[in-house]
């Protein structure tokens, strides 16, 4: 995989994580039981998995909701 592709994925993951945290009722992104995360050069975004498949972007988001 080219280095720029990994960078693009980590940038997307950081943006998604920030957007998720801004939603009322969301406490935080969470890696969950299977450790969903995106890895980039010297960085990890836990709770957001970004992958490319067949020219499409696949994004998995795991979060902790505030209840009550």
C-alpha positions as CSV (number, residue, x, y, z in Angstrom):
1,X,0.0,0.0,0.0
2,X,1.4,3.4,-0.9
3,X,2.4,5.6,2.1
4,X,-0.1,8.4,1.1
5,X,-3.0,5.9,1.2
6,X,-2.4,5.2,4.9
7,X,-2.1,8.9,5.6
8,X,-5.4,9.5,3.9
9,X,-7.1,6.8,6.0
10,X,-5.7,8.2,9.2
11,X,-6.9,11.7,8.3
12,X,-10.4,10.4,7.5
13,X,-10.4,8.4,10.8
14,X,-9.5,11.5,12.8
15,X,-12.2,13.6,11.2
16,X,-14.8,10.9,11.7
17,X,-13.8,10.5,15.4
18,X,-14.1,14.3,15.9
19,X,-17.6,14.3,14.2
20,X,-18.7,11.3,16.4
21,X,-17.6,13.1,19.6
22,X,-19.6,16.2,18.6
23,X,-22.9,14.3,18.5
24,X,-25.1,14.9,21.6
25,X,-25.4,11.7,23.6
26,X,-22.0,10.3,22.5
27,X,-19.4,10.0,25.2
28,X,-16.5,8.8,23.1
29,X,-15.4,6.6,20.2
30,X,-14.4,3.2,21.6
31,X,-12.2,0.4,20.2
32,X,-14.9,-2.2,21.3
33,X,-14.3,-5.9,21.9
34,X,-12.4,-6.4,18.6
35,X,-10.2,-3.3,18.9
36,X,-11.6,-1.3,16.0
37,X,-9.0,1.3,15.1
38,X,-7.2,2.9,12.2
39,X,-3.4,2.9,12.2
40,X,-1.2,5.5,10.5
41,X,2.4,6.6,10.8
42,X,2.9,7.1,14.5
43,X,-0.8,7.4,15.1
44,X,-3.8,5.3,16.2
45,X,-7.5,6.4,16.1
46,X,-9.4,4.0,18.3
47,X,-13.1,3.4,17.6
48,X,-13.0,4.2,13.9
49,X,-11.9,1.7,11.3
50,X,-11.2,3.0,7.8
51,X,-10.4,0.6,5.0
52,X,-10.5,0.7,1.2
53,X,-12.2,-2.1,-0.7
54,X,-12.7,-2.2,-4.4
55,X,-12.4,1.5,-4.8
56,X,-14.9,2.2,-2.0
57,X,-14.3,3.4,1.6
58,X,-15.5,1.1,4.4
59,X,-15.8,2.9,7.8
60,X,-16.7,1.1,11.0
61,X,-17.6,3.3,14.0
62,X,-17.8,2.0,17.6
63,X,-18.9,4.4,20.3
64,X,-20.0,4.8,23.9
65,X,-23.4,6.4,24.3
66,X,-24.5,8.4,27.3
67,X,-27.7,7.0,28.7
68,X,-30.1,8.8,31.0
